[in-house]
Amino acid sequence: MLKFRADLHIHTVLSPCADLEMSPRNIVSGAKEAGLQIIGITDHNSTRNALVIKNLAQAEGIYVLMGAEVTTKEEVHCLAFFEGDEELKEFQNYLDDNITKIPNPNGHFGYQPVVDADENVLEMVDYFLTSALKKGISEIQQKVYDLNGIFIPAHVTRPMGGIFTQLGFIPATLSYDALGITSKTSAAAIRATKGVKPDVTLVYNSDAHFPEQIGRNYSVFHLEEVSFKEIRMALNRLHERFVEER
């Protein structure tokens, strides 16, 4: 097996809470400087900047998981990733159809530009992207799996948006590939205090909103090669693939 450094929770300039320096090129450059081989693009409730970063990153040997950080009806934040462009497009349509559209006039909640590789603004999203969807966490998870995607509840113990904060527990019927955690906690502490089972993978991510945050918290994946299939196997600890825990 080979080792690959991964940060699966990175916001672009499209997220209203992200710095305007989080352009596609700056993200790829920051990932390279941080020694990352795998990154996840996870803007709030939008996938529209993911493909341009994937195309830029390929030239630098960096694999991009394309997706979004979804806010469920319960206001739980979850990461959703898709392998192909068509699945990504269908999920974007799902987001568009189900997000609560709160107007964002003149960037009141933060600017939300869709950009190209040269930082040209293609579109300004005119509704607040961090709003909750009208669908619950189980419904969203099922949609992700219907599109053969990866589903990861994000920063599970964070005071806002974490599944333990919002729900108090993980529903017994909820399926997921891993749980996301940040540098402010540890895998051992979460397992001890939240009853997370030993066979559940915990993934360290940065939740980067500024260039200097990219890769500040990362995971090490053990894979035969970098691919969507291999990453999913590692998250689910299949066929000797796994994510290091520390």
Secondary structure, DSSP 8 states (H G I E B T S, - for coil): -EEEEEEEEE--TTSTTS-TT--HHHHHHHHHHTT-SEEEEEEET--TTHHHHHHHHHTTT-EEEEEEEEE-TT--EEEEEESSHHHHHHHHHHHHHHB---B-GGGTT---EEE-TT--EEEE--B-TTS-BSS-HHHHHHHHHHTT-EEEE-STTSTTT-HHHHTSS--TT---S-EEE-TTS-HHHHHHHH---TTS-EEE---BSSGGGTTSS-EEEEESS-SHHHHHHHHTT-TT-EE---
